[in-house]
């Protein structure tokens, strides 16, 4: 079973990223929360600007939140 977590856009603007290898394009509205796999988040770190998106704009929430 794939591990999932909630990811929130904590910025006041839209956040968009692409991961061509797995055919994913995500758009987050301000404050929007999406349920994503840890695998997708790991693949995002390999994309240009991916680490900046994760550290500056998105908030990874655990199950207790």
PDB file of N, CA, C and O in Angstrom:
ATOM      1  N   UNK A   1       0.830  -1.184   0.000  1.00  0.00           N
ATOM      2  CA  UNK A   1       0.000   0.000   0.000  1.00  0.00           C
ATOM      3  C   UNK A   1       0.877   1.252   0.000  1.00  0.00           C
ATOM      4  O   UNK A   1       1.858   1.346   0.738  1.00  0.00           O
ATOM      5  N   UNK A   2       0.505   2.189  -0.830  1.00  0.00           N
ATOM      6  CA  UNK A   2       1.288   3.411  -0.985  1.00  0.00           C
ATOM      7  C   UNK A   2       1.036   4.371   0.175  1.00  0.00           C
ATOM      8  O   UNK A   2      -0.110   4.591   0.567  1.00  0.00           O
ATOM      9  N   UNK A   3       2.114   4.944   0.726  1.00  0.00           N
ATOM     10  CA  UNK A   3       1.970   5.905   1.816  1.00  0.00           C
ATOM     11  C   UNK A   3       1.567   7.255   1.255  1.00  0.00           C
ATOM     12  O   UNK A   3       2.133   7.733   0.272  1.00  0.00           O
ATOM     13  N   UNK A   4       0.576   7.860   1.897  1.00  0.00           N
ATOM     14  CA  UNK A   4       0.034   9.134   1.442  1.00  0.00           C
ATOM     15  C   UNK A   4       0.103  10.150   2.577  1.00  0.00           C
ATOM     16  O   UNK A   4       0.175   9.791   3.752  1.00  0.00           O
ATOM     17  N   UNK A   5       0.079  11.433   2.196  1.00  0.00           N
ATOM     18  CA  UNK A   5       0.024  12.502   3.186  1.00  0.00           C
ATOM     19  C   UNK A   5      -0.702  13.695   2.575  1.00  0.00           C
ATOM     20  O   UNK A   5      -0.847  13.789   1.356  1.00  0.00           O
ATOM     21  N   UNK A   6      -1.149  14.592   3.423  1.00  0.00           N
ATOM     22  CA  UNK A   6      -1.772  15.829   2.967  1.00  0.00           C
ATOM     23  C   UNK A   6      -0.688  16.862   2.707  1.00  0.00           C
ATOM     24  O   UNK A   6       0.262  16.995   3.478  1.00  0.00           O
ATOM     25  N   UNK A   7      -0.846  17.587   1.613  1.00  0.00           N
ATOM     26  CA  UNK A   7       0.094  18.644   1.252  1.00  0.00           C
ATOM     27  C   UNK A   7      -0.716  19.915   1.031  1.00  0.00           C
ATOM     28  O   UNK A   7      -1.654  19.936   0.234  1.00  0.00           O
ATOM     29  N   UNK A   8      -0.340  20.976   1.747  1.00  0.00           N
ATOM     30  CA  UNK A   8      -1.078  22.243   1.700  1.00  0.00           C
ATOM     31  C   UNK A   8      -0.243  23.334   1.056  1.00  0.00           C
ATOM     32  O   UNK A   8       0.953  23.464   1.318  1.00  0.00           O
ATOM     33  N   UNK A   9      -0.894  24.112   0.211  1.00  0.00           N
ATOM     34  CA  UNK A   9      -0.261  25.308  -0.346  1.00  0.00           C
ATOM     35  C   UNK A   9      -0.369  26.399   0.714  1.00  0.00           C
ATOM     36  O   UNK A   9      -1.455  26.921   0.967  1.00  0.00           O
ATOM     37  N   UNK A  10       0.748  26.737   1.325  1.00  0.00           N
ATOM     38  CA  UNK A  10       0.727  27.741   2.398  1.00  0.00           C
ATOM     39  C   UNK A  10       1.004  29.146   1.883  1.00  0.00           C
ATOM     40  O   UNK A  10       1.100  30.089   2.669  1.00  0.00           O
ATOM     41  N   UNK A  11       1.133  29.290   0.579  1.00  0.00           N
ATOM     42  CA  UNK A  11       1.388  30.617   0.006  1.00  0.00           C
ATOM     43  C   UNK A  11       0.072  31.286  -0.399  1.00  0.00           C
ATOM     44  O   UNK A  11      -0.991  30.665  -0.375  1.00  0.00           O
ATOM     45  N   UNK A  12       0.165  32.532  -0.761  1.00  0.00           N
ATOM     46  CA  UNK A  12      -1.001  33.293  -1.201  1.00  0.00           C
ATOM     47  C   UNK A  12      -1.182  33.291  -2.705  1.00  0.00           C
ATOM     48  O   UNK A  12      -1.977  34.065  -3.238  1.00  0.00           O
ATOM     49  N   UNK A  13      -0.448  32.423  -3.396  1.00  0.00           N
ATOM     50  CA  UNK A  13      -0.555  32.366  -4.860  1.00  0.00           C
ATOM     51  C   UNK A  13      -0.692  30.911  -5.306  1.00  0.00           C
ATOM     52  O   UNK A  13      -0.521  29.987  -4.511  1.00  0.00           O
ATOM     53  N   UNK A  14      -0.999  30.724  -6.578  1.00  0.00           N
ATOM     54  CA  UNK A  14      -1.094  29.379  -7.121  1.00  0.00           C
ATOM     55  C   UNK A  14       0.301  28.761  -7.219  1.00  0.00           C
ATOM     56  O   UNK A  14       1.276  29.456  -7.501  1.00  0.00           O
ATOM     57  N   UNK A  15       0.387  27.469  -6.987  1.00  0.00           N
ATOM     58  CA  UNK A  15       1.641  26.730  -7.116  1.00  0.00           C
ATOM     59  C   UNK A  15       1.399  25.613  -8.128  1.00  0.00           C
ATOM     60  O   UNK A  15       0.435  24.856  -8.012  1.00  0.00           O
ATOM     61  N   UNK A  16       2.284  25.519  -9.120  1.00  0.00           N
ATOM     62  CA  UNK A  16       2.148  24.516 -10.175  1.00  0.00           C
ATOM     63  C   UNK A  16       3.470  23.796 -10.342  1.00  0.00           C
ATOM     64  O   UNK A  16       4.532  24.419 -10.328  1.00  0.00           O
ATOM     65  N   UNK A  17       3.405  22.468 -10.501  1.00  0.00           N
ATOM     66  CA  UNK A  17       4.614  21.717 -10.836  1.00  0.00           C
ATOM     67  C   UNK A  17       4.280  20.574 -11.774  1.00  0.00           C
ATOM     68  O   UNK A  17       3.145  20.099 -11.822  1.00  0.00           O
ATOM     69  N   UNK A  18       5.290  20.140 -12.520  1.00  0.00           N
ATOM     70  CA  UNK A  18       5.173  19.024 -13.463  1.00  0.00           C
ATOM     71  C   UNK A  18       6.210  17.972 -13.122  1.00  0.00           C
ATOM     72  O   UNK A  18       7.340  18.288 -12.749  1.00  0.00           O
ATOM     73  N   UNK A  19       5.808  16.710 -13.256  1.00  0.00           N
ATOM     74  CA  UNK A  19       6.747  15.598 -13.161  1.00  0.00           C
ATOM     75  C   UNK A  19       6.499  14.734 -14.401  1.00  0.00           C
ATOM     76  O   UNK A  19       5.670  13.825 -14.363  1.00  0.00           O
ATOM     77  N   UNK A  20       7.209  15.009 -15.497  1.00  0.00           N
ATOM     78  CA  UNK A  20       6.946  14.337 -16.768  1.00  0.00           C
ATOM     79  C   UNK A  20       7.114  12.814 -16.717  1.00  0.00           C
ATOM     80  O   UNK A  20       6.408  12.090 -17.419  1.00  0.00           O
ATOM     81  N   UNK A  21       8.045  12.326 -15.890  1.00  0.00           N
ATOM     82  CA  UNK A  21       8.318  10.886 -15.844  1.00  0.00           C
ATOM     83  C   UNK A  21       7.094  10.072 -15.435  1.00  0.00           C
ATOM     84  O   UNK A  21       6.930   8.931 -15.867  1.00  0.00           O
ATOM     85  N   UNK A  22       6.233  10.661 -14.601  1.00  0.00           N
ATOM     86  CA  UNK A  22       5.046   9.935 -14.161  1.00  0.00           C
ATOM     87  C   UNK A  22       3.754  10.588 -14.681  1.00  0.00           C
ATOM     88  O   UNK A  22       2.654  10.209 -14.278  1.00  0.00           O
ATOM     89  N   UNK A  23       3.902  11.560 -15.567  1.00  0.00           N
ATOM     90  CA  UNK A  23       2.752  12.192 -16.203  1.00  0.00           C
ATOM     91  C   UNK A  23       1.876  12.997 -15.253  1.00  0.00           C
ATOM     92  O   UNK A  23       0.651  12.986 -15.374  1.00  0.00           O
ATOM     93  N   UNK A  24       2.502  13.697 -14.305  1.00  0.00           N
ATOM     94  CA  UNK A  24       1.750  14.447 -13.299  1.00  0.00           C
ATOM     95  C   UNK A  24       1.950  15.942 -13.500  1.00  0.00           C
ATOM     96  O   UNK A  24       3.071  16.413 -13.695  1.00  0.00           O
ATOM     97  N   UNK A  25       0.850  16.675 -13.449  1.00  0.00           N
ATOM     98  CA  UNK A  25       0.873  18.137 -13.418  1.00  0.00           C
ATOM     99  C   UNK A  25      -0.100  18.544 -12.323  1.00  0.00           C
ATOM    100  O   UNK A  25      -1.294  18.258 -12.414  1.00  0.00           O
ATOM    101  N   UNK A  26       0.397  19.202 -11.297  1.00  0.00           N
ATOM    102  CA  UNK A  26      -0.433  19.608 -10.152  1.00  0.00           C
ATOM    103  C   UNK A  26      -0.527  21.123 -10.085  1.00  0.00           C
ATOM    104  O   UNK A  26       0.456  21.832 -10.300  1.00  0.00           O
ATOM    105  N   UNK A  27      -1.719  21.603  -9.784  1.00  0.00           N
ATOM    106  CA  UNK A  27      -1.959  23.022  -9.544  1.00  0.00           C
ATOM    107  C   UNK A  27      -2.645  23.152  -8.192  1.00  0.00           C
ATOM    108  O   UNK A  27      -3.703  22.565  -7.965  1.00  0.00           O
ATOM    109  N   UNK A  28      -2.044  23.918  -7.305  1.00  0.00           N
ATOM    110  CA  UNK A  28      -2.610  24.192  -5.986  1.00  0.00           C
ATOM    111  C   UNK A  28      -3.094  25.625  -5.947  1.00  0.00           C
ATOM    112  O   UNK A  28      -2.338  26.540  -6.274  1.00  0.00           O
ATOM    113  N   UNK A  29      -4.337  25.840  -5.556  1.00  0.00           N
ATOM    114  CA  UNK A  29      -4.845  27.183  -5.291  1.00  0.00           C
ATOM    115  C   UNK A  29      -4.338  27.609  -3.905  1.00  0.00           C
ATOM    116  O   UNK A  29      -3.924  26.756  -3.120  1.00  0.00           O
ATOM    117  N   UNK A  30      -4.362  28.894  -3.597  1.00  0.00           N
ATOM    118  CA  UNK A  30      -3.924  29.327  -2.262  1.00  0.00           C
ATOM    119  C   UNK A  30      -4.715  28.613  -1.158  1.00  0.00           C
ATOM    120  O   UNK A  30      -5.946  28.616  -1.167  1.00  0.00           O
ATOM    121  N   UNK A  31      -3.998  28.005  -0.213  1.00  0.00           N
ATOM    122  CA  UNK A  31      -4.623  27.307   0.896  1.00  0.00           C
ATOM    123  C   UNK A  31      -5.166  25.917   0.592  1.00  0.00           C
ATOM    124  O   UNK A  31      -5.656  25.237   1.493  1.00  0.00           O
ATOM    125  N   UNK A  32      -5.087  25.489  -0.659  1.00  0.00           N
ATOM    126  CA  UNK A  32      -5.639  24.183  -1.043  1.00  0.00           C
ATOM    127  C   UNK A  32      -4.814  23.029  -0.467  1.00  0.00           C
ATOM    128  O   UNK A  32      -3.590  23.114  -0.364  1.00  0.00           O
ATOM    129  N   UNK A  33      -5.504  21.959  -0.100  1.00  0.00           N
ATOM    130  CA  UNK A  33      -4.860  20.750   0.420  1.00  0.00           C
ATOM    131  C   UNK A  33      -5.161  19.600  -0.534  1.00  0.00           C
ATOM    132  O   UNK A  33      -6.306  19.398  -0.937  1.00  0.00           O
ATOM    133  N   UNK A  34      -4.116  18.846  -0.891  1.00  0.00           N
ATOM    134  CA  UNK A  34      -4.265  17.650  -1.730  1.00  0.00           C
ATOM    135  C   UNK A  34      -3.611  16.472  -1.024  1.00  0.00           C
ATOM    136  O   UNK A  34      -2.662  16.642  -0.259  1.00  0.00           O
ATOM    137  N   UNK A  35      -4.124  15.288  -1.285  1.00  0.00           N
ATOM    138  CA  UNK A  35      -3.561  14.054  -0.737  1.00  0.00           C
ATOM    139  C   UNK A  35      -2.632  13.462  -1.799  1.00  0.00           C
ATOM    140  O   UNK A  35      -3.076  13.081  -2.882  1.00  0.00           O
ATOM    141  N   UNK A  36      -1.330  13.390  -1.474  1.00  0.00           N
ATOM    142  CA  UNK A  36      -0.324  12.943  -2.432  1.00  0.00           C
ATOM    143  C   UNK A  36       0.501  11.808  -1.847  1.00  0.00           C
ATOM    144  O   UNK A  36       0.578  11.638  -0.630  1.00  0.00           O
ATOM    145  N   UNK A  37       1.111  11.039  -2.729  1.00  0.00           N
ATOM    146  CA  UNK A  37       1.976   9.941  -2.280  1.00  0.00           C
ATOM    147  C   UNK A  37       3.368  10.475  -1.954  1.00  0.00           C
ATOM    148  O   UNK A  37       3.822  11.468  -2.522  1.00  0.00           O
ATOM    149  N   UNK A  38       4.028   9.792  -1.032  1.00  0.00           N
ATOM    150  CA  UNK A  38       5.406  10.138  -0.711  1.00  0.00           C
ATOM    151  C   UNK A  38       6.295   9.951  -1.940  1.00  0.00           C
ATOM    152  O   UNK A  38       7.259  10.692  -2.133  1.00  0.00           O
ATOM    153  N   UNK A  39       5.967   8.966  -2.763  1.00  0.00           N
ATOM    154  CA  UNK A  39       6.737   8.712  -3.981  1.00  0.00           C
ATOM    155  C   UNK A  39       6.698   9.937  -4.909  1.00  0.00           C
ATOM    156  O   UNK A  39       7.723  10.328  -5.468  1.00  0.00           O
ATOM    157  N   UNK A  40       5.521  10.535  -5.067  1.00  0.00           N
ATOM    158  CA  UNK A  40       5.409  11.724  -5.915  1.00  0.00           C
ATOM    159  C   UNK A  40       6.232  12.882  -5.350  1.00  0.00           C
ATOM    160  O   UNK A  40       6.905  13.595  -6.094  1.00  0.00           O
ATOM    161  N   UNK A  41       6.173  13.063  -4.039  1.00  0.00           N
ATOM    162  CA  UNK A  41       6.945  14.142  -3.411  1.00  0.00           C
ATOM    163  C   UNK A  41       8.441  13.918  -3.575  1.00  0.00           C
ATOM    164  O   UNK A  41       9.197  14.867  -3.783  1.00  0.00           O
ATOM    165  N   UNK A  42       8.868  12.662  -3.481  1.00  0.00           N
ATOM    166  CA  UNK A  42      10.285  12.356  -3.688  1.00  0.00           C
ATOM    167  C   UNK A  42      10.693  12.687  -5.117  1.00  0.00           C
ATOM    168  O   UNK A  42      11.755  13.266  -5.343  1.00  0.00           O
ATOM    169  N   UNK A  43       9.854  12.323  -6.079  1.00  0.00           N
ATOM    170  CA  UNK A  43      10.159  12.617  -7.484  1.00  0.00           C
ATOM    171  C   UNK A  43      10.184  14.122  -7.739  1.00  0.00           C
ATOM    172  O   UNK A  43      10.943  14.597  -8.583  1.00  0.00           O
ATOM    173  N   UNK A  44       9.352  14.873  -7.009  1.00  0.00           N
ATOM    174  CA  UNK A  44       9.360  16.333  -7.148  1.00  0.00           C
ATOM    175  C   UNK A  44      10.721  16.907  -6.746  1.00  0.00           C
ATOM    176  O   UNK A  44      11.165  17.895  -7.331  1.00  0.00           O
ATOM    177  N   UNK A  45      11.386  16.306  -5.763  1.00  0.00           N
ATOM    178  CA  UNK A  45      12.690  16.819  -5.331  1.00  0.00           C
ATOM    179  C   UNK A  45      13.731  16.714  -6.435  1.00  0.00           C
ATOM    180  O   UNK A  45      14.727  17.438  -6.406  1.00  0.00           O
ATOM    181  N   UNK A  46      13.527  15.827  -7.412  1.00  0.00           N
ATOM    182  CA  UNK A  46      14.476  15.656  -8.514  1.00  0.00           C
ATOM    183  C   UNK A  46      14.232  16.633  -9.665  1.00  0.00           C
ATOM    184  O   UNK A  46      15.052  16.731 -10.577  1.00  0.00           O
ATOM    185  N   UNK A  47      13.109  17.355  -9.629  1.00  0.00           N
ATOM    186  CA  UNK A  47      12.783  18.306 -10.684  1.00  0.00           C
ATOM    187  C   UNK A  47      13.438  19.654 -10.398  1.00  0.00           C
ATOM    188  O   UNK A  47      13.647  20.017  -9.241  1.00  0.00           O
ATOM    189  N   UNK A  48      13.754  20.382 -11.442  1.00  0.00           N
ATOM    190  CA  UNK A  48      14.321  21.726 -11.272  1.00  0.00           C
ATOM    191  C   UNK A  48      13.318  22.594 -10.504  1.00  0.00           C
ATOM    192  O   UNK A  48      12.165  22.736 -10.910  1.00  0.00           O
ATOM    193  N   UNK A  49      13.775  23.166  -9.395  1.00  0.00           N
ATOM    194  CA  UNK A  49      12.930  24.009  -8.562  1.00  0.00           C
ATOM    195  C   UNK A  49      12.030  23.255  -7.604  1.00  0.00           C
ATOM    196  O   UNK A  49      11.305  23.868  -6.820  1.00  0.00           O
ATOM    197  N   UNK A  50      12.067  21.943  -7.658  1.00  0.00           N
ATOM    198  CA  UNK A  50      11.187  21.128  -6.816  1.00  0.00           C
ATOM    199  C   UNK A  50      11.433  21.306  -5.329  1.00  0.00           C
ATOM    200  O   UNK A  50      10.487  21.412  -4.549  1.00  0.00           O
ATOM    201  N   UNK A  51      12.702  21.339  -4.930  1.00  0.00           N
ATOM    202  CA  UNK A  51      13.026  21.524  -3.515  1.00  0.00           C
ATOM    203  C   UNK A  51      12.573  22.902  -3.028  1.00  0.00           C
ATOM    204  O   UNK A  51      12.114  23.042  -1.895  1.00  0.00           O
ATOM    205  N   UNK A  52      12.703  23.909  -3.880  1.00  0.00           N
ATOM    206  CA  UNK A  52      12.257  25.248  -3.509  1.00  0.00           C
ATOM    207  C   UNK A  52      10.741  25.282  -3.326  1.00  0.00           C
ATOM    208  O   UNK A  52      10.244  25.919  -2.396  1.00  0.00           O
ATOM    209  N   UNK A  53      10.009  24.608  -4.198  1.00  0.00           N
ATOM    210  CA  UNK A  53       8.550  24.534  -4.057  1.00  0.00           C
ATOM    211  C   UNK A  53       8.189  23.880  -2.728  1.00  0.00           C
ATOM    212  O   UNK A  53       7.317  24.363  -2.006  1.00  0.00           O
ATOM    213  N   UNK A  54       8.865  22.780  -2.412  1.00  0.00           N
ATOM    214  CA  UNK A  54       8.561  22.065  -1.165  1.00  0.00           C
ATOM    215  C   UNK A  54       8.929  22.860   0.080  1.00  0.00           C
ATOM    216  O   UNK A  54       8.210  22.805   1.078  1.00  0.00           O
ATOM    217  N   UNK A  55      10.016  23.585   0.040  1.00  0.00           N
ATOM    218  CA  UNK A  55      10.462  24.296   1.237  1.00  0.00           C
ATOM    219  C   UNK A  55       9.808  25.665   1.413  1.00  0.00           C
ATOM    220  O   UNK A  55       9.611  26.111   2.543  1.00  0.00           O
ATOM    221  N   UNK A  56       9.470  26.336   0.313  1.00  0.00           N
ATOM    222  CA  UNK A  56       8.954  27.697   0.425  1.00  0.00           C
ATOM    223  C   UNK A  56       7.441  27.817   0.298  1.00  0.00           C
ATOM    224  O   UNK A  56       6.853  28.758   0.832  1.00  0.00           O
ATOM    225  N   UNK A  57       6.803  26.887  -0.395  1.00  0.00           N
ATOM    226  CA  UNK A  57       5.389  27.067  -0.727  1.00  0.00           C
ATOM    227  C   UNK A  57       4.454  25.977  -0.213  1.00  0.00           C
ATOM    228  O   UNK A  57       3.306  26.262   0.126  1.00  0.00           O
ATOM    229  N   UNK A  58       4.922  24.747  -0.149  1.00  0.00           N
ATOM    230  CA  UNK A  58       4.054  23.651   0.265  1.00  0.00           C
ATOM    231  C   UNK A  58       4.381  23.199   1.680  1.00  0.00           C
ATOM    232  O   UNK A  58       5.527  23.272   2.123  1.00  0.00           O
ATOM    233  N   UNK A  59       3.370  22.737   2.371  1.00  0.00           N
ATOM    234  CA  UNK A  59       3.530  22.226   3.729  1.00  0.00           C
ATOM    235  C   UNK A  59       3.050  20.782   3.745  1.00  0.00           C
ATOM    236  O   UNK A  59       1.898  20.501   3.412  1.00  0.00           O
ATOM    237  N   UNK A  60       3.927  19.874   4.128  1.00  0.00           N
ATOM    238  CA  UNK A  60       3.578  18.463   4.229  1.00  0.00           C
ATOM    239  C   UNK A  60       3.030  18.230   5.634  1.00  0.00           C
ATOM    240  O   UNK A  60       3.702  18.488   6.633  1.00  0.00           O
ATOM    241  N   UNK A  61       1.800  17.738   5.684  1.00  0.00           N
ATOM    242  CA  UNK A  61       1.128  17.531   6.961  1.00  0.00           C
ATOM    243  C   UNK A  61       1.072  16.045   7.272  1.00  0.00           C
ATOM    244  O   UNK A  61       0.874  15.226   6.375  1.00  0.00           O
ATOM    245  N   UNK A  62       1.247  15.695   8.548  1.00  0.00           N
ATOM    246  CA  UNK A  62       1.138  14.290   8.921  1.00  0.00           C
ATOM    247  C   UNK A  62      -0.321  13.970   9.278  1.00  0.00           C
ATOM    248  O   UNK A  62      -1.176  14.855   9.290  1.00  0.00           O
ATOM    249  N   UNK A  63      -0.581  12.716   9.560  1.00  0.00           N
ATOM    250  CA  UNK A  63      -1.941  12.268   9.819  1.00  0.00           C
ATOM    251  C   UNK A  63      -2.581  12.920  11.036  1.00  0.00           C
ATOM    252  O   UNK A  63      -3.806  13.020  11.106  1.00  0.00           O
ATOM    253  N   UNK A  64      -1.775  13.367  11.996  1.00  0.00           N
ATOM    254  CA  UNK A  64      -2.315  13.956  13.217  1.00  0.00           C
ATOM    255  C   UNK A  64      -2.837  15.368  13.009  1.00  0.00           C
ATOM    256  O   UNK A  64      -3.544  15.896  13.869  1.00  0.00           O
ATOM    257  N   UNK A  65      -2.499  15.997  11.871  1.00  0.00           N
ATOM    258  CA  UNK A  65      -2.894  17.386  11.637  1.00  0.00           C
ATOM    259  C   UNK A  65      -4.257  17.504  11.033  1.00  0.00           C
ATOM    260  O   UNK A  65      -4.725  18.613  10.778  1.00  0.00           O
TER     261      UNK A  65
END
